[in-house]
Amino acid sequence: MKHFTFSFIVAAIGFMIAGWWGYLNGGVSLALGMIWLALVLSVMEVSLSFDNAVVNASILKDWDEWWRMIFLTVGMIVAVFGMRLLFPLVIVAFTADMSIMGVWDLAISNPNEYSAKLISHHAEVSVFGGMFLLMVFLHFIFDSEREIHWLGIVEEKLGVLGRVETISIFVALVVLLCTLSLVDEAEKLRVLLAGIWGLVIFVGIDMLGNLLQNEKEDLDAADLVKKGTIGGFIYLEVLDASFSFDGVIGAFAITKDIVVIMVGLGIGAMFVRSITIYLVEQGTLSEYRYLEHGAHYAIGVLAAIMLLSLQFHIPEVVTGLIGIILIGLSLWSSVKYNRQQNQI
């Protein structure tokens, strides 16, 4: 429980802010409604980002205490205020040629117009995040050095394909080109550029790993960038951002109030951080050998859903349930494996 104490404190403060905001705008009944919406949004954020917590834990377990602290402090500020509040404002400000404060006033005074302006750029946001998450997934399944295989021979064969260094980029580009068929002709260039930027950011972080590489260590760039360095920190922040896109856009289907959205998603993000640290300090990933696999497959599904959302509406509850099911199956497989090993 100690890992979640601060999260519960943040949640209590957040619910009080939501209640106070509701009371100012409509009395006690609206205050209770705002608290309920903040709770719903926080649960949605945790369900959508639980696989993110598992992947984060798989990376953080190799970090030293100082970089973990940076991730939990600076990273938390970026995650809550940067991605859940500032990033949507920046999108609207850039596309509508408005100032940040002007967009904030619009979000408070006319939330319907604000949400409409943000959602109108759903395609670019989804493709950017979807392509980045797809690269995370492809990098995992095409890892030729991975020794643990949840799906047996299927993963082994995919690992063999990973000996071709450019296989992940090739597959991602093919997927991106196929994705263009889901949008109108007028949107294709914007969607293509957004997808390319998602790939560029992933490859750029990988290149940063090369620049930081210690010649004395026998580590490739992809491994090194996930160690406790500025490259690893940026990797986790972009990964978190890619997960948050879906939650931020989906939140407007529940409420248009930006204050409640920020509070609810912020509480959820805090609990995701707590889950991450719990998994690291309890050594859960080493105890349950397939848990990381389930999280990465959930990431692959989320990437596919974000890309398919260009034409099809897929409820957030479906996305969350798929992730939980995949992680649950990997957890069950891990328990089953441990039992078999104990019987030998």
C-alpha positions as CSV (number, residue, x, y, z in Angstrom):
1,M,0.0,0.0,0.0
2,K,3.0,2.4,0.6
3,H,3.5,2.6,-3.2
4,F,0.0,4.1,-3.6
5,T,-0.2,6.4,-0.6
6,F,0.8,9.5,-2.6
7,S,-1.6,8.6,-5.4
8,F,-4.5,8.4,-3.0
9,I,-3.5,11.8,-1.6
10,V,-3.4,13.3,-5.1
11,A,-6.8,11.6,-5.8
12,A,-8.3,13.2,-2.7
13,I,-7.0,16.6,-3.7
14,G,-8.2,16.1,-7.3
15,F,-11.7,15.1,-6.3
16,M,-11.9,18.2,-4.0
17,I,-10.9,20.4,-7.0
18,A,-13.4,18.7,-9.2
19,G,-16.1,19.2,-6.5
20,W,-15.1,22.8,-5.9
21,W,-15.2,23.5,-9.7
22,G,-18.6,21.9,-10.0
23,Y,-20.0,23.8,-7.0
24,L,-18.9,27.1,-8.4
25,N,-20.7,26.4,-11.7
26,G,-23.8,24.7,-10.5
27,G,-24.1,24.0,-6.8
28,V,-24.0,20.7,-4.9
29,S,-25.6,18.5,-7.5
30,L,-23.1,19.6,-10.2
31,A,-20.2,19.2,-7.7
32,L,-21.2,15.6,-7.1
33,G,-21.5,15.0,-10.8
34,M,-18.0,16.4,-11.5
35,I,-16.5,14.2,-8.8
36,W,-18.2,11.2,-10.4
37,L,-16.9,12.1,-13.9
38,A,-13.4,12.6,-12.5
39,L,-13.6,9.1,-11.0
40,V,-14.7,7.6,-14.3
41,L,-11.9,9.3,-16.2
42,S,-9.3,8.2,-13.7
43,V,-10.5,4.6,-14.0
44,M,-10.5,4.8,-17.8
45,E,-6.9,6.2,-17.8
46,V,-5.7,3.4,-15.6
47,S,-7.4,0.7,-17.8
48,L,-6.0,2.2,-21.0
49,S,-2.5,2.7,-19.6
50,F,-2.0,-0.4,-17.4
51,D,0.1,-2.0,-20.2
52,N,2.1,1.2,-20.3
53,A,2.9,0.7,-16.6
54,V,4.2,-2.8,-17.3
55,V,6.4,-1.7,-20.2
56,N,7.7,1.3,-18.1
57,A,8.6,-1.1,-15.3
58,S,10.5,-3.4,-17.7
59,I,12.7,-0.4,-18.6
60,L,12.9,1.2,-15.2
61,K,14.2,-2.0,-13.5
62,D,17.6,-1.3,-15.1
63,W,17.7,2.3,-14.0
64,D,19.5,3.7,-11.0
65,E,17.6,5.5,-8.2
66,W,18.4,9.0,-9.4
67,W,16.9,8.5,-12.8
68,R,13.9,6.8,-11.3
69,M,13.3,9.8,-9.1
70,I,13.6,12.1,-12.2
71,F,11.0,10.0,-14.0
72,L,8.6,10.1,-11.0
73,T,9.0,13.9,-10.4
74,V,9.8,15.7,-13.6
75,G,8.2,13.0,-15.7
76,M,5.0,13.2,-13.6
77,I,4.7,16.9,-14.2
78,V,5.2,16.4,-17.9
79,A,2.7,13.5,-18.0
80,V,-0.1,15.3,-16.1
81,F,0.3,19.0,-17.0
82,G,2.2,18.6,-20.3
83,M,0.2,15.8,-22.0
84,R,-3.2,16.0,-20.3
85,L,-3.5,19.8,-20.3
86,L,-0.9,21.7,-22.3
87,F,-0.6,19.4,-25.3
88,P,-4.3,19.6,-26.3
89,L,-4.2,23.4,-25.9
90,V,-1.1,23.6,-28.1
91,I,-2.8,21.6,-30.8
92,V,-5.8,23.9,-30.9
93,A,-3.6,27.0,-30.6
94,F,-1.4,26.0,-33.5
95,T,-4.2,24.9,-35.9
96,A,-6.6,27.8,-35.0
97,D,-3.8,30.5,-34.9
98,M,-4.7,31.4,-31.3
99,S,-2.7,32.1,-28.2
100,I,-2.5,29.5,-25.4
101,M,-4.4,31.7,-23.1
102,G,-7.0,32.4,-25.8
103,V,-7.5,28.6,-26.2
104,W,-7.7,28.2,-22.4
105,D,-10.4,30.9,-22.3
106,L,-12.2,29.1,-25.1
107,A,-12.0,25.7,-23.3
108,I,-13.5,27.3,-20.2
109,S,-16.2,29.5,-21.8
110,N,-17.1,27.3,-24.8
111,P,-16.0,23.7,-24.2
112,N,-18.0,22.4,-27.1
113,E,-16.2,24.5,-29.6
114,Y,-12.8,23.7,-28.0
115,S,-13.4,19.9,-28.1
116,A,-14.6,20.2,-31.7
117,K,-11.4,22.0,-32.7
118,L,-9.3,19.3,-30.9
119,I,-11.2,16.3,-32.2
120,S,-11.0,17.7,-35.8
121,H,-7.3,16.8,-35.6
122,H,-7.9,13.3,-34.3
123,A,-6.5,11.7,-37.4
124,E,-3.0,13.3,-37.2
125,V,-2.8,12.7,-33.4
126,S,-3.9,9.1,-33.7
127,V,-1.5,8.3,-36.6
128,F,1.5,9.9,-34.8
129,G,0.8,8.0,-31.6
130,G,-0.2,4.8,-33.4
131,M,3.0,4.7,-35.4
132,F,5.3,5.3,-32.4
133,L,3.5,2.5,-30.5
134,L,3.7,0.3,-33.5
135,M,7.5,0.7,-33.6
136,V,7.6,-0.2,-29.9
137,F,5.7,-3.4,-30.6
138,L,7.6,-4.3,-33.7
139,H,11.0,-3.7,-31.9
140,F,9.8,-6.2,-29.3
141,I,8.5,-9.0,-31.5
142,F,11.5,-8.7,-33.9
143,D,14.1,-9.0,-31.2
144,S,16.4,-11.7,-32.4
145,E,18.2,-11.9,-29.0
146,R,15.1,-12.5,-26.8
147,E,15.2,-15.9,-25.2
148,I,11.8,-16.1,-23.6
149,H,8.9,-16.7,-26.0
150,W,5.3,-16.6,-24.9
151,L,3.9,-17.9,-28.2
152,G,6.6,-20.4,-28.8
153,I,7.7,-21.1,-32.4
154,V,5.7,-18.1,-33.7
155,E,7.8,-15.6,-31.7
156,E,10.9,-17.6,-32.5
157,K,10.3,-17.2,-36.2
158,L,9.6,-13.5,-35.8
159,G,12.8,-13.1,-33.9
160,V,14.7,-14.7,-36.8
161,L,13.2,-12.0,-39.1
162,G,14.6,-9.4,-36.6
163,R,18.1,-10.2,-37.9
164,V,17.2,-7.9,-40.8
165,E,17.9,-4.5,-39.1
166,T,15.4,-2.5,-41.1
167,I,12.5,-5.0,-40.8
168,S,10.6,-2.9,-38.2
169,I,10.8,0.3,-40.3
170,F,9.8,-1.6,-43.4
171,V,6.7,-3.1,-41.8
172,A,5.8,0.2,-40.2
173,L,6.0,2.1,-43.5
174,V,3.8,-0.5,-45.2
175,V,1.2,-0.2,-42.5
176,L,1.4,3.6,-42.7
177,L,0.8,3.5,-46.5
178,C,-2.1,1.1,-46.0
179,T,-3.5,3.5,-43.4
180,L,-3.8,6.3,-45.9
181,S,-6.7,4.4,-47.6
182,L,-8.8,5.0,-44.4
183,V,-8.8,8.8,-44.9
184,D,-10.1,11.3,-47.5
185,E,-7.8,12.5,-50.2
186,A,-7.6,16.0,-48.6
187,E,-6.3,14.5,-45.3
188,K,-3.8,12.1,-46.7
189,L,-0.8,14.4,-46.7
190,R,-1.4,15.5,-43.1
191,V,-1.8,11.9,-42.0
192,L,1.3,10.8,-43.9
193,L,3.4,13.5,-42.3
194,A,2.1,12.8,-38.8
195,G,2.9,9.1,-39.3
196,I,6.4,9.8,-40.6
197,W,7.0,12.1,-37.6
198,G,6.0,9.2,-35.3
199,L,8.6,7.1,-37.0
200,V,11.2,9.9,-36.9
201,I,10.8,10.4,-33.2
202,F,11.3,6.7,-32.5
203,V,14.3,6.4,-34.7
204,G,15.7,9.7,-33.4
205,I,15.6,8.4,-29.8
206,D,17.4,5.3,-31.1
207,M,20.0,7.5,-32.7
208,L,20.4,9.3,-29.4
209,G,21.3,6.0,-27.9
210,N,24.1,5.7,-30.4
211,L,25.5,9.1,-29.3
212,L,25.3,8.1,-25.7
213,Q,26.8,4.7,-26.2
214,N,29.6,3.7,-23.9
215,E,32.3,2.0,-25.9
216,K,33.2,-0.1,-22.9
217,E,29.8,-1.7,-22.7
218,D,28.6,-4.2,-25.2
219,L,25.1,-2.7,-25.6
220,D,23.2,-1.8,-28.8
221,A,21.6,1.6,-29.1
222,A,18.1,0.3,-28.4
223,D,19.2,-1.3,-25.1
224,L,21.3,1.7,-24.1
225,V,18.6,4.3,-24.7
226,K,16.4,2.5,-22.2
227,K,19.0,2.7,-19.5
228,G,19.1,5.5,-17.0
229,T,20.0,8.3,-19.4
230,I,18.4,11.4,-20.9
231,G,17.7,9.2,-23.9
232,G,15.8,6.7,-21.8
233,F,13.9,9.5,-20.1
234,I,12.8,10.9,-23.5
235,Y,11.8,7.4,-24.7
236,L,9.5,6.9,-21.7
237,E,8.0,10.4,-22.0
238,V,7.2,9.9,-25.7
239,L,5.8,6.4,-24.9
240,D,3.6,7.9,-22.2
241,A,2.5,10.7,-24.6
242,S,1.5,8.1,-27.2
243,F,-0.7,6.3,-24.7
244,S,-2.2,9.6,-23.4
245,F,-3.4,10.6,-26.9
246,D,-6.2,8.0,-26.9
247,G,-7.2,8.9,-23.3
248,V,-7.3,12.7,-23.9
249,I,-9.4,12.4,-27.1
250,G,-11.7,9.7,-25.6
251,A,-12.3,11.8,-22.5
252,F,-14.3,14.3,-24.5
253,A,-16.8,11.6,-25.2
254,I,-17.5,11.6,-21.4
255,T,-17.3,15.3,-20.6
256,K,-16.3,18.6,-22.4
257,D,-15.1,20.2,-19.1
258,I,-11.3,20.6,-19.4
259,V,-10.8,21.0,-15.7
260,V,-12.5,17.7,-14.9
261,I,-10.6,16.0,-17.8
262,M,-7.3,17.2,-16.4
263,V,-8.1,16.2,-12.9
264,G,-9.5,12.7,-13.8
265,L,-6.7,11.8,-16.3
266,G,-4.1,13.3,-13.9
267,I,-5.3,11.0,-11.1
268,G,-5.2,8.0,-13.4
269,A,-1.7,8.9,-14.6
270,M,-0.5,9.1,-11.0
271,F,-1.8,5.6,-10.2
272,V,-0.2,4.3,-13.4
273,R,3.1,5.7,-12.0
274,S,2.5,4.0,-8.7
275,I,1.8,0.7,-10.4
276,T,5.0,1.1,-12.4
277,I,7.1,1.5,-9.2
278,Y,5.3,-1.3,-7.5
279,L,6.1,-3.7,-10.3
280,V,9.8,-2.6,-10.3
281,E,10.4,-2.8,-6.5
282,Q,8.4,-6.0,-6.1
283,G,10.3,-7.7,-8.9
284,T,7.0,-8.7,-10.5
285,L,8.4,-8.9,-14.0
286,S,11.1,-11.4,-13.1
287,E,8.5,-13.5,-11.2
288,Y,6.0,-13.5,-14.0
289,R,8.1,-14.1,-17.1
290,Y,5.3,-13.5,-19.7
291,L,3.9,-10.3,-18.3
292,E,6.1,-8.1,-20.4
293,H,4.9,-10.0,-23.5
294,G,1.3,-9.4,-22.7
295,A,1.9,-5.7,-22.3
296,H,3.7,-5.4,-25.6
297,Y,0.9,-7.3,-27.4
298,A,-1.6,-4.9,-25.8
299,I,0.5,-2.0,-27.2
300,G,0.3,-3.6,-30.6
301,V,-3.4,-3.8,-30.4
302,L,-3.6,-0.2,-29.1
303,A,-1.5,0.9,-32.1
304,A,-3.9,-0.9,-34.5
305,I,-6.9,0.6,-32.8
306,M,-5.5,4.1,-33.0
307,L,-4.9,3.6,-36.8
308,L,-8.3,2.0,-37.4
309,S,-9.9,4.9,-35.5
310,L,-9.3,7.0,-38.6
311,Q,-12.4,5.4,-40.1
312,F,-14.0,3.3,-37.3
313,H,-15.2,4.3,-33.9
314,I,-13.9,1.9,-31.3
315,P,-15.1,2.6,-27.7
316,E,-12.4,3.2,-25.1
317,V,-13.9,0.5,-23.0
318,V,-13.0,-2.1,-25.7
319,T,-9.5,-0.8,-25.9
320,G,-9.1,-1.0,-22.1
321,L,-10.6,-4.5,-21.9
322,I,-8.4,-5.9,-24.6
323,G,-5.3,-4.7,-22.8
324,I,-6.4,-6.1,-19.5
325,I,-7.3,-9.5,-21.1
326,L,-3.9,-9.8,-22.8
327,I,-2.1,-8.9,-19.6
328,G,-4.3,-11.3,-17.7
329,L,-3.6,-14.1,-20.1
330,S,0.2,-13.5,-19.9
331,L,-0.1,-13.4,-16.1
332,W,-2.0,-16.7,-16.1
333,S,0.6,-18.3,-18.5
334,S,3.4,-17.1,-16.1
335,V,1.7,-18.7,-13.1
336,K,1.2,-21.9,-15.0
337,Y,4.8,-22.0,-16.0
338,N,6.0,-21.3,-12.4
339,R,3.8,-24.2,-11.1
340,Q,5.3,-26.6,-13.7
341,Q,8.8,-25.5,-12.8
342,N,8.0,-26.2,-9.1
343,Q,6.8,-29.7,-9.9
344,I,10.1,-30.6,-11.6
